[in-house]
């Protein structure tokens, strides 16, 4: 039974992916900031597969170590999915108005926390183990008011490229899930109707392809992966 650690797993893409992997027979270690939604997810999924759910902040080093220990207690760590993210201050401000303290927190959650988990996971991943860093088109495009979030994702993308070069025996993916109807997306567009965006489940098959297929390390867009071959 493969073991996966998913951050940001109480809602959105993280929860949708956890549900799919539970049906596929994966053991799950899940984390999110809010304890009640995470416990609801644990109760839902525990009837299908072993699940450990630990609420906490991924930017907290002690919490990150607990997550790795929880995966090892389930039998090992096969896959790490760095999905947790924060937009930072909202409504999203232009760079001239971006509070620097808020930007530091964005970098802590979106860039530094994933790297910390990667560093902790590397000694335990088997040959062919997988690291999936969830990124965004904001990490490659210059969208007004998205400078804080986008630059944190750009840094995560470059970390992923270097990691793939340094660890050719692993599969390292940085994946853009595409627009989704999530709370984060709503927070980015307060007061707007985002009902035309696809639900997170639409992006899950592409991410699952990275977790179970034989695609080489690299950048992928989940909603464009139908028919993608190695």
Secondary structure, DSSP 8 states (H G I E B T S, - for coil): --EEEEES-SSHHHHHHHHHHHHTT-EEEEE-S-HHHHHHHHHHHTTTS-EEE--S-TT-HHHHHHHHHHHHHTT-EEEEEE------SSS---GGG--HHHHHHHHIIIIIHHHHHHHHHHTTEEEEEEEEEEE-GGGTS--TT-HHHHHHHHHHHHHHHHHHHH-TTSEEEEEE--S---HHHHHHTTT---TTS--THHHHHHHHHHHHS---SEEEEGGG-TT---
